[in-house]
Amino acid sequence: SRPLDVLMHHSCRTLRSAVPPPGVVTCIGEPGFASEATLFNRNLQDERAPLAIVTPSSLSQLQAVLETARASKLRVSVRNGGHNPSGRALSKGGVTIDLGRHRAIRIVRNDADGA
């Protein structure tokens, strides 16, 4: 098996290719990660640290993050404001998708299956 740091580097590189600018991928240990990983309940912050925090800029980038995480077998969490008292806004060792900068969500109903 490959060392953990090699897997982390590979996963971060793969996420970056899936989310080019203006989307943002910040991986653990990189400048800005600590502030991006801040939780409302700071007591849980270190134990819940994800591998990466991703801020997609479009629906296609969001889809690419989900596909990349699935292919890499990484857990995914979604954060909006980061105010969950149990720290579930972060996915330990996984990918946290940060939607906090998005101001609107539009749900499109698919009439074919009623979803």
C-alpha positions in Angstrom: 0.0 0.0 0.0 1.1 3.6 -0.6 2.0 5.9 2.2 -0.7 8.2 3.4 1.1 11.3 2.3 1.3 10.0 -1.3 -2.4 9.2 -1.2 -3.2 12.7 0.1 -1.0 14.4 -2.5 -2.7 12.3 -5.3 -6.2 13.1 -4.0 -5.5 16.9 -3.7 -4.0 16.9 -7.2 -7.0 15.1 -8.6 -9.4 17.5 -6.8 -7.5 20.5 -8.2 -7.8 19.1 -11.8 -11.6 18.7 -11.2 -12.0 22.2 -9.7 -10.0 24.8 -11.7 -10.2 28.5 -10.7 -12.4 30.2 -9.8 -13.2 27.1 -7.7 -10.9 26.7 -4.7 -9.2 23.5 -3.3 -7.4 23.9 0.0 -5.6 20.8 1.3 -4.5 20.1 4.8 -1.2 21.6 5.7 -1.5 24.4 3.0 -1.6 28.1 3.8 -5.2 29.1 4.6 -6.3 25.6 5.5 -6.6 26.3 9.3 -8.9 29.3 8.7 -10.9 27.4 6.1 -11.4 24.5 8.5 -12.6 26.6 11.4 -15.7 25.2 13.1 -18.3 27.0 15.2 -17.4 24.4 17.9 -13.6 24.8 17.9 -13.2 22.0 20.4 -13.8 19.5 17.6 -11.8 21.3 14.9 -8.6 19.2 15.1 -10.3 15.8 15.4 -12.6 16.5 12.4 -10.0 17.9 10.0 -10.7 16.9 6.3 -8.1 16.2 3.7 -9.4 19.1 1.6 -12.0 21.8 1.6 -13.4 22.6 -1.8 -15.4 25.6 -2.8 -16.8 24.8 -6.2 -17.8 27.8 -8.4 -20.4 25.9 -10.5 -22.7 23.0 -10.6 -20.3 21.1 -13.0 -17.5 21.6 -10.5 -19.7 20.4 -7.6 -20.5 17.3 -9.7 -16.8 16.8 -10.5 -15.9 17.0 -6.7 -18.5 14.3 -5.9 -17.3 12.1 -8.7 -13.7 12.5 -7.7 -14.5 11.8 -4.0 -16.5 8.7 -5.0 -13.7 7.4 -7.2 -11.1 8.0 -4.5 -13.3 6.5 -1.8 -13.3 9.7 0.2 -16.0 10.7 2.6 -17.9 13.9 1.8 -19.5 16.5 4.0 -21.2 19.7 3.0 -20.7 22.9 4.9 -22.8 26.1 4.6 -22.1 28.1 7.7 -20.1 25.6 9.7 -22.5 26.0 12.7 -23.3 22.4 13.4 -22.4 21.9 17.1 -21.2 18.3 16.6 -18.7 19.3 13.9 -20.4 17.4 11.0 -19.6 20.3 8.7 -16.2 18.7 8.3 -15.4 15.2 7.1 -12.4 13.7 8.9 -9.9 12.7 6.3 -12.4 13.3 3.5 -13.6 16.2 1.4 -15.6 19.1 2.8 -17.6 20.9 0.1 -18.0 24.5 1.3 -21.1 26.2 -0.1 -21.0 29.1 2.3 -20.1 31.6 -0.4 -23.1 30.7 -2.5 -26.1 32.9 -1.9 -28.9 30.9 -3.7 -29.8 27.3 -4.5 -32.2 26.4 -7.3 -33.9 23.0 -7.3 -34.9 21.7 -10.6 -37.6 19.1 -10.6 -37.1 16.1 -12.9 -40.7 15.2 -13.9 -39.6 11.9 -15.4 -39.0 10.3 -12.0 -40.7 12.9 -9.7 -37.5 13.7 -7.9 
